[in-house]
């Protein structure tokens, strides 16, 4: 990969991202993940005019992070996170559980822009795939800048040892499940307990994966797949009460987008 191409990619990231101005819907009951349903993923764009991008956009997410299209670089650098503990609530949006930090929980910095960490939520199975392989769970950390640009960090999980952050969330997820509460205060939650590799990650420009599916979202997908227990996976799904086994949008077309894999220089041949 030559320096000119890498510079063009950096310019693309800087100038394409500023136009994303919306957030995911807080109530997910109007749509479903059933591909055979009239309100399933293929029809999201027809439910409301403001959701039209779900069917018409050409930079939609999730995507398959296929090795054939990935270009390895080190120009993106280490993920620059500055997270902090903050007061939070757990909200059942209809198809997922969302952890919302009331006044934000610190920041991530991308291309000189500061994005505040506002919420986290889980998808089962993963929405993004790696070279066609789908895993068991995907965590999205959703950030927003002061001018309403959106950046999402995705962490993928497979079945294995329990995840330490989810272990801290289990009592609250079980409480919501047993009482069928829509929202529950969970006190101070520290996002620094969410462990992920900060140097090896995929980067591309995509969209929200739920309506309104607005585009120009900066996506960062951590390359290392972490582990979560089968019991933790069950607890997340049971807390939602939607009687579905999945809340993952199908993979969307990559089209002509850039897809980078950031690695330190010493790892670029691995």
C-alpha positions as CSV (number, residue, x, y, z in Angstrom):
1,X,0.0,0.0,0.0
2,X,1.7,3.3,-1.1
3,X,1.7,6.5,0.9
4,X,-0.6,8.3,-1.6
5,X,-3.4,5.8,-1.1
6,X,-3.1,5.9,2.7
7,X,-3.3,9.7,2.5
8,X,-6.4,9.5,0.4
9,X,-8.0,7.1,2.9
10,X,-7.2,9.5,5.8
11,X,-8.8,12.4,3.8
12,X,-11.8,10.2,3.1
13,X,-12.3,9.5,6.8
14,X,-12.0,13.1,7.8
15,X,-14.4,14.6,5.2
16,X,-17.0,11.9,4.9
17,X,-17.8,11.4,8.6
18,X,-19.2,14.9,9.5
19,X,-22.6,14.4,8.0
20,X,-24.1,11.7,10.3
21,X,-26.5,13.6,12.6
22,X,-28.9,11.0,14.0
23,X,-29.0,8.2,16.5
24,X,-30.6,4.8,16.6
25,X,-34.3,4.7,17.6
26,X,-35.0,4.3,21.3
27,X,-38.1,2.1,20.7
28,X,-37.5,-0.9,18.4
29,X,-41.0,-2.4,18.5
30,X,-42.0,-1.1,15.1
31,X,-39.5,-3.3,13.2
32,X,-38.3,-6.9,13.5
33,X,-35.4,-9.1,12.5
34,X,-37.6,-11.7,10.9
35,X,-36.6,-11.8,7.3
36,X,-40.0,-13.2,6.3
37,X,-42.0,-10.5,8.1
38,X,-43.5,-7.4,6.5
39,X,-41.5,-5.3,9.0
40,X,-38.3,-7.3,8.7
41,X,-34.9,-6.0,7.5
42,X,-35.8,-6.0,3.8
43,X,-38.7,-3.6,4.6
44,X,-37.3,-1.3,7.2
45,X,-37.0,1.5,4.7
46,X,-40.7,1.4,3.9
47,X,-42.0,1.7,7.5
48,X,-41.3,5.4,7.8
49,X,-40.1,8.0,5.2
50,X,-37.2,8.9,7.5
51,X,-36.1,5.3,7.5
52,X,-35.7,5.1,3.7
53,X,-31.9,4.9,3.9
54,X,-32.3,1.4,5.2
55,X,-33.2,0.3,1.7
56,X,-31.7,3.0,-0.5
57,X,-28.3,3.6,1.1
58,X,-25.1,2.3,-0.5
59,X,-22.9,2.6,2.7
60,X,-24.9,0.4,4.9
61,X,-23.8,-1.7,7.9
62,X,-23.0,-4.4,9.0
63,X,-20.6,-5.8,6.4
64,X,-18.4,-8.9,5.9
65,X,-14.8,-7.9,6.8
66,X,-13.5,-10.0,3.9
67,X,-9.8,-10.6,3.7
68,X,-10.0,-10.0,-0.1
69,X,-10.9,-6.4,0.4
70,X,-8.9,-5.5,3.5
71,X,-5.9,-3.3,3.1
72,X,-3.4,-3.4,6.0
73,X,-2.0,-0.2,7.4
74,X,-0.6,1.4,10.5
75,X,-1.5,5.0,9.7
76,X,-4.7,4.9,11.8
77,X,-2.7,4.4,15.1
78,X,-3.8,3.2,18.5
79,X,-7.4,3.7,19.6
80,X,-7.3,6.8,21.7
81,X,-9.9,6.2,24.5
82,X,-10.4,8.3,27.6
83,X,-13.3,6.5,29.3
84,X,-14.5,7.1,32.9
85,X,-17.1,5.6,35.3
86,X,-20.5,7.3,35.1
87,X,-24.1,6.9,36.2
88,X,-26.1,4.7,33.9
89,X,-29.5,3.1,33.2
90,X,-30.4,-0.2,31.5
91,X,-33.1,0.1,28.9
92,X,-35.1,-2.5,27.0
93,X,-35.6,-1.0,23.6
94,X,-37.7,-3.8,22.2
95,X,-35.1,-6.0,20.5
96,X,-32.0,-5.2,22.6
97,X,-30.8,-4.1,26.0
98,X,-29.1,-0.7,25.9
99,X,-26.8,0.6,28.7
100,X,-27.1,4.4,28.6
101,X,-24.6,6.6,30.4
102,X,-26.7,9.6,31.6
103,X,-24.1,12.3,31.0
104,X,-21.6,10.3,28.9
105,X,-18.8,8.1,30.1
106,X,-15.7,9.7,28.6
107,X,-14.5,9.9,25.0
108,X,-12.7,8.4,22.1
109,X,-10.7,10.5,19.7
110,X,-10.7,9.8,16.0
111,X,-8.9,12.1,13.4
112,X,-8.8,14.9,15.9
113,X,-12.5,14.8,16.7
114,X,-13.7,13.9,20.2
115,X,-16.7,11.5,20.5
116,X,-18.5,11.1,23.8
117,X,-19.4,7.5,24.8
118,X,-23.2,7.6,25.3
119,X,-24.4,4.0,25.2
120,X,-23.6,0.4,24.7
121,X,-25.9,-2.5,23.5
122,X,-25.6,-6.1,22.3
123,X,-26.5,-8.0,19.2
124,X,-26.8,-11.8,19.0
125,X,-25.3,-13.3,16.9
126,X,-22.7,-10.8,15.6
127,X,-23.8,-8.4,12.9
128,X,-20.4,-8.1,11.3
129,X,-18.7,-11.2,10.0
130,X,-15.0,-11.8,9.4
131,X,-14.3,-13.6,6.1
132,X,-17.8,-15.0,6.2
133,X,-17.7,-16.2,9.7
134,X,-20.4,-15.1,12.2
135,X,-19.7,-15.2,15.9
136,X,-22.1,-15.3,18.9
137,X,-22.3,-11.8,20.3
138,X,-21.4,-8.2,19.2
139,X,-21.1,-5.3,21.6
140,X,-21.6,-1.8,20.1
141,X,-20.1,1.2,22.0
142,X,-21.9,4.2,20.4
143,X,-20.2,7.6,20.5
144,X,-21.3,11.1,19.4
145,X,-19.3,14.3,18.8
146,X,-20.5,17.8,19.8
147,X,-21.7,18.3,16.2
148,X,-23.6,15.0,16.2
149,X,-21.2,12.9,14.2
150,X,-21.4,9.2,15.2
151,X,-18.6,6.7,15.8
152,X,-19.2,3.1,16.9
153,X,-16.7,0.6,18.3
154,X,-17.7,-3.0,17.8
155,X,-16.4,-5.9,19.9
156,X,-17.1,-9.5,18.7
157,X,-17.4,-12.5,21.1
158,X,-17.5,-16.3,20.7
159,X,-18.6,-18.9,23.3
160,X,-16.0,-19.6,25.9
161,X,-14.9,-18.2,29.2
162,X,-17.3,-15.6,30.8
163,X,-16.8,-12.0,30.0
164,X,-15.8,-9.9,33.0
165,X,-17.8,-6.8,32.0
166,X,-21.0,-8.8,31.4
167,X,-20.4,-10.5,34.7
168,X,-20.9,-7.1,36.4
169,X,-24.1,-6.5,34.3
170,X,-25.7,-9.9,35.0
171,X,-27.6,-8.9,38.2
172,X,-29.2,-6.0,36.4
173,X,-30.1,-8.0,33.3
174,X,-31.6,-10.7,35.5
175,X,-33.6,-8.0,37.5
176,X,-35.0,-6.5,34.3
177,X,-35.9,-10.0,33.1
178,X,-37.7,-11.0,36.3
179,X,-39.7,-7.8,36.7
180,X,-40.2,-7.0,33.0
181,X,-39.1,-3.4,33.7
182,X,-38.4,-1.3,30.6
183,X,-35.8,0.8,32.3
184,X,-33.7,0.3,35.4
185,X,-31.1,2.5,37.1
186,X,-27.8,0.5,37.5
187,X,-25.7,3.2,39.3
188,X,-22.1,3.8,38.3
189,X,-20.8,1.7,35.5
190,X,-17.1,1.8,34.3
191,X,-16.7,1.3,30.6
192,X,-13.0,0.7,31.1
193,X,-14.0,-2.8,32.2
194,X,-14.9,-3.5,28.6
195,X,-11.6,-5.1,27.4
196,X,-10.6,-4.8,23.8
197,X,-7.4,-4.6,21.7
198,X,-6.6,-1.0,20.8
199,X,-4.1,-1.4,18.0
200,X,-5.5,-4.1,15.7
201,X,-8.9,-3.1,14.3
202,X,-10.9,-2.8,11.1
203,X,-12.1,0.7,10.1
204,X,-14.7,1.7,7.5
205,X,-17.5,4.2,6.9
206,X,-21.0,2.7,7.3
207,X,-24.3,3.3,8.9
208,X,-26.4,2.6,11.9
209,X,-27.5,-1.0,11.9
210,X,-31.0,-0.2,13.1
211,X,-33.5,2.3,11.7
212,X,-33.1,5.1,10.6
213,X,-29.9,3.4,9.2
214,X,-28.3,6.8,8.6
215,X,-24.9,6.7,7.0
216,X,-21.4,8.3,7.4
217,X,-20.9,6.5,10.7
218,X,-17.2,5.7,11.5
219,X,-17.0,2.0,12.3
220,X,-14.2,0.5,14.3
221,X,-14.4,-3.3,14.7
222,X,-11.8,-4.8,17.0
223,X,-10.0,-7.7,15.3
224,X,-9.5,-10.0,18.3
225,X,-12.6,-12.0,19.0
226,X,-13.2,-12.2,22.8
227,X,-15.2,-14.8,24.7
228,X,-18.6,-14.9,26.5
229,X,-20.3,-17.8,28.3
230,X,-23.4,-19.5,27.0
231,X,-25.2,-18.5,30.2
232,X,-24.3,-14.8,29.7
233,X,-25.7,-15.0,26.1
234,X,-28.9,-16.6,27.4
235,X,-29.3,-13.8,30.1
236,X,-29.0,-11.1,27.5
237,X,-31.6,-12.6,25.2
238,X,-34.1,-13.4,28.0
239,X,-33.9,-9.9,29.4
240,X,-35.3,-8.5,26.1
241,X,-38.6,-10.5,26.2
242,X,-39.0,-10.3,22.4
243,X,-39.2,-14.1,22.1
244,X,-36.6,-14.0,19.3
245,X,-33.3,-15.8,19.2
246,X,-31.5,-13.1,17.2
247,X,-31.3,-9.3,16.7
248,X,-28.7,-9.1,14.0
249,X,-29.2,-7.2,10.8
250,X,-28.1,-9.2,7.7
251,X,-24.8,-8.3,6.1
252,X,-25.0,-5.5,3.6
253,X,-23.1,-4.9,0.4
254,X,-19.6,-3.4,0.8
255,X,-19.9,-1.7,-2.7
256,X,-16.8,0.5,-3.3
257,X,-15.9,1.4,0.2
258,X,-12.5,1.5,1.9
259,X,-11.9,-1.3,4.3
260,X,-8.7,-1.0,6.4
261,X,-7.1,-3.2,9.0
262,X,-4.9,-1.3,11.4
263,X,-1.8,-3.1,12.7
264,X,1.5,-1.9,14.2
265,X,4.3,-2.0,11.6
266,X,5.9,-5.0,13.3
267,X,2.7,-7.0,12.8
268,X,1.8,-6.1,9.3
269,X,3.3,-9.3,7.9
270,X,1.4,-11.5,10.4
